[in-house]
Amino acid sequence: MASPPRDGALPASIEISAVLRTAGPRLVRDGFGPLAVFFAGWKLVGLGAGIALAVVFGLAVFAHARRSGHPAMIVRVALVLVAIRATVGLSSGSASVYLAQEIGIDALLGCALLGSLLASRPLAGVLAGEFYPFTAEMRRSEVFASAMVTITAVWAGYFFARGLVRLTALLTLGTDSYVLVVALTDAPFLLALLAWSVYYTAAVFRGSALWGPMIAAAEAPRD
């Protein structure tokens, strides 16, 4: 069992709105931005231009994250995915192949999340610092570990379900409609899942016999 936190070690609150305001736009930008600029460049100029714009966008986001001092774990993953997309897209010379990679990426992300659960190192816990400044005491607690297992499993299910929906769209719809499906299954669900993840984590901590009273005291109005 985790030891009680030191004075001042507990953040004042875990607020969904605050996390969404700060981390939500970054999550959508890093996840959907490269595909959006690719589609614009492809339609306006051509396949090569679309791929080049996606690569430039990924590099610019990575550089901005480094300058801002963010952990940038998600940005690094997004940059690797941009490189994979560019390599496959240029070697195949096909926009359809480039776009179809989104399905493989979803499967890869889902497998990575499940693999982290099997290794007892849930990826949600590794990435939690991207969205909220958990203290060292919070991260070492059993409450945090339990919450991260559940959140990792839910995100894995989302990526597998999203990949299946996108595969169905790719096989039954035209390219433009497929991109619309990709957009609709990306940003809205990413933000909703991020909000749920914050809510669930806060609820688990507030329901803890150790952390609940301290969080309630920290959030109580001051006279």
C-alpha positions in Angstrom: 0.0 0.0 0.0 1.3 3.5 -0.8 2.4 5.6 2.1 0.5 8.9 2.8 1.7 11.8 0.6 3.9 14.5 2.0 2.5 17.9 2.6 1.9 19.8 -0.6 2.3 16.7 -2.7 -1.3 16.4 -3.7 -2.7 18.5 -6.6 -5.7 20.6 -5.7 -8.1 18.8 -8.1 -8.5 16.7 -11.1 -10.8 18.6 -13.4 -12.1 17.4 -16.7 -12.6 20.8 -18.2 -9.1 21.9 -17.3 -7.5 18.8 -18.8 -9.6 19.1 -22.0 -8.7 22.8 -22.4 -5.0 22.1 -22.2 -4.5 18.5 -23.5 -7.5 18.0 -25.7 -6.4 20.2 -28.6 -2.9 18.7 -28.5 -4.3 15.2 -28.6 -6.5 16.0 -31.6 -3.7 17.9 -33.4 -1.1 15.1 -32.9 -3.5 12.3 -33.8 -5.5 13.8 -36.7 -3.4 16.7 -37.9 -1.0 14.8 -40.2 -3.9 13.1 -42.0 -5.8 16.4 -42.4 -2.9 18.2 -44.0 -2.2 15.2 -46.2 -5.7 15.2 -47.5 -5.6 18.9 -48.2 -2.2 18.7 -50.0 -3.3 15.6 -52.0 -6.5 17.2 -53.2 -5.0 20.6 -54.0 -1.6 19.6 -55.5 -1.0 15.8 -55.5 0.1 12.7 -53.6 3.7 13.8 -53.1 2.7 17.2 -51.9 0.2 15.7 -49.4 2.8 13.3 -48.0 5.4 16.1 -47.8 3.0 18.4 -45.9 2.1 15.6 -43.5 5.8 15.1 -42.7 6.5 18.8 -42.3 3.5 19.1 -40.0 4.7 16.3 -37.8 8.2 17.8 -37.6 6.8 21.2 -36.7 4.6 19.8 -34.0 7.5 17.9 -32.5 9.7 20.9 -32.5 7.0 23.0 -30.9 6.5 20.4 -28.2 10.2 20.3 -27.4 10.4 24.1 -27.2 7.3 24.2 -24.9 8.8 21.7 -22.6 6.0 19.2 -22.9 6.9 15.5 -22.3 5.9 14.9 -26.0 5.6 11.1 -25.8 2.5 11.2 -27.9 4.2 13.6 -30.4 7.1 11.2 -30.7 4.7 8.3 -31.5 2.8 10.4 -34.0 6.1 11.4 -35.6 7.1 7.7 -36.1 3.6 7.0 -37.6 4.1 10.0 -39.9 7.4 8.5 -41.1 5.8 5.1 -41.6 2.9 6.6 -43.6 5.3 8.6 -45.8 7.5 5.7 -46.5 4.7 3.4 -47.5 2.8 6.1 -49.4 5.8 7.1 -51.5 6.9 3.6 -52.2 3.4 2.5 -53.2 2.5 5.7 -55.1 -1.1 5.2 -54.0 -3.3 7.5 -51.9 -5.5 4.6 -51.1 -2.6 2.6 -49.7 -1.5 5.7 -47.7 -5.0 6.1 -46.2 -5.4 2.4 -45.6 -2.5 2.5 -43.2 -4.9 4.1 -40.6 -6.4 0.7 -40.2 -3.1 -1.0 -39.6 -2.1 1.8 -37.2 -5.3 1.3 -35.2 -4.5 -2.5 -34.9 -0.9 -1.7 -33.9 -2.0 0.7 -31.2 -4.6 -1.7 -29.9 -2.0 -4.5 -29.8 0.6 -2.2 -28.1 -2.0 -1.3 -25.4 -2.9 -5.0 -24.8 0.7 -6.0 -24.8 1.4 -3.4 -22.1 -1.3 -4.9 -20.0 0.2 -8.4 -20.4 3.6 -6.9 -19.3 2.0 -5.3 -16.3 3.1 -1.8 -17.5 -0.2 -0.3 -18.8 0.6 2.4 -21.3 -2.1 4.7 -19.9 0.1 5.1 -16.8 3.2 5.9 -19.0 1.2 8.6 -20.9 -0.7 10.0 -17.9 1.9 12.7 -17.4 1.0 14.1 -20.8 -2.4 15.2 -19.6 -2.1 15.8 -15.8 0.8 16.4 -13.4 0.3 13.4 -11.2 2.7 13.5 -8.2 5.2 10.7 -7.6 3.2 9.5 -4.6 0.0 9.2 -6.8 1.8 7.4 -9.5 3.3 4.8 -7.1 -0.1 4.1 -5.5 -2.2 1.0 -6.1 -5.2 3.3 -6.9 -3.3 4.8 -9.8 -2.2 1.4 -11.1 -5.7 0.0 -10.9 -7.2 3.0 -12.8 -4.5 2.8 -15.5 -5.2 -0.9 -16.2 -8.9 -0.1 -16.8 -8.2 2.9 -18.9 -5.6 1.1 -21.0 -8.1 -1.7 -21.7 -10.8 0.7 -22.7 -8.5 2.6 -25.1 -7.3 -0.7 -26.6 -11.0 -1.6 -27.3 -11.5 1.8 -28.9 -8.6 1.4 -31.3 -9.7 -2.1 -32.3 -13.3 -0.9 -32.9 -12.1 2.1 -34.8 -10.0 0.0 -37.0 -12.9 -2.3 -37.8 -15.2 0.6 -38.6 -12.5 2.1 -40.9 -11.9 -1.2 -42.6 -15.6 -1.5 -43.4 -15.6 2.1 -44.7 -12.6 1.5 -46.9 -14.2 -1.6 -48.4 -17.6 -0.1 -49.0 -17.1 3.7 -49.5 -15.2 6.0 -51.8 -11.9 7.7 -50.8 -13.5 11.0 -49.8 -16.2 9.3 -47.7 -13.6 7.1 -46.1 -11.6 10.2 -45.0 -14.9 11.6 -43.5 -15.3 8.4 -41.5 -11.7 8.6 -40.3 -12.4 12.2 -39.1 -15.7 11.3 -37.4 -14.1 8.3 -35.6 -11.1 10.4 -34.5 -11.4 13.8 -32.8 -14.9 13.4 -31.2 -14.1 10.0 -29.7 -10.6 11.0 -28.7 -12.0 13.9 -26.7 -14.8 11.9 -25.2 -12.4 9.1 -24.2 -9.9 11.7 -22.7 -12.8 13.2 -20.7 -13.9 9.8 -19.5 -10.3 8.8 -18.6 -9.9 12.0 -16.4 -13.4 11.5 -14.8 -12.7 7.8 -14.1 -9.3 8.5 -12.6 -10.6 11.2 -10.4 -13.5 9.0 -9.3 -11.2 6.2 -8.4 -8.9 8.5 -6.4 -11.9 10.2 -4.6 -13.3 6.8 -3.8 -10.0 5.6 -2.2 -9.9 5.3 1.6 -6.4 6.9 1.5 -6.7 9.6 -1.1 -10.4 10.4 -0.9 -10.4 12.4 2.3 -7.2 14.3 1.3 -8.7 15.2 -2.1 -11.9 16.4 -0.4 -9.9 18.5 2.0 -7.8 20.0 -0.9 -10.9 20.8 -2.9 -12.9 22.3 0.0 -13.6 26.0 -0.3 -11.4 28.2 1.8 -12.7 30.8 4.2 
